[in-house]
Amino acid sequence: METIPAVSQLEVTPAASEASAVIRVEDAHKYYELGETRVHALRGVSIEIQRAEFVAIMGASGSGKSTFMNILGCLDRVTSGRYLLEGINVSEHDKKALALIRNAKIGFVFQGFNLLARTTALENTELPTLYAKIDNTERRKRASDALAMVGLAERAQHFPSQMSGGQQQRVAIARALVNRPSILLADEPTGNLDSRTSVEIMEIFQNLNDKGLTIVLVTHEHDIAQFAKRVLVFRDGRIRKDDPVLSGPRASEVLKTLPTLED
């Protein structure tokens, strides 16, 4: 049986490991073969994302942003170029090694909550830890701590059907945090939520970012992107804009101006 190397055994590029960049992408190209057609999805993307940054990614369908996020999440690999995650040259590793890196270093939040219906919030949150070498006591503690971080400590024994959409997304965020990742990737996390609940989710993200978590968020909503600290805009497989968000809103302050929704 092939042994998957431990994260500590994976090649680390010294220059990258000494820098503060969590993500470094260098001249990344990605091609897809669709029958006789070759699609050039990424066209020489280079970018650095520093530790504790909060970056929003925008772009029309087909702009390359989803391909870019799949590469950041170790769900796909570049055709040429390099991707370094905390100094690990991800581009050189096979699928098994990518799975290990993904589980140890990346938390995912999606538009669909993807919770198991017959499983409690605590049990849903625990799921990623099943692939980590920790005992049951530590697994339960991590899940409880993660739920507390998103304000759901009292809902730990509730099932998804007993929670609102916003609460289910909070469970999904807790699940993404349970392995204490280096980076949180969020793909349209507010896409299924109403306006107030969307801002509540952004408040959680801002609070997590304030504590030092690096967050990369894909969104189609300009208002949501403004809660980040930096906005990348993709078009035709390239980054066309890379701008800081100056004087962006605090979600906690915006919430004070929004009406509380009635059931």
Order of alpha helices (4+ residues) and beta strands (2+ residues): alpha-beta-beta-beta-alpha-beta-beta-alpha-beta-alpha-alpha-alpha-beta-alpha-beta-alpha-beta-beta-alpha
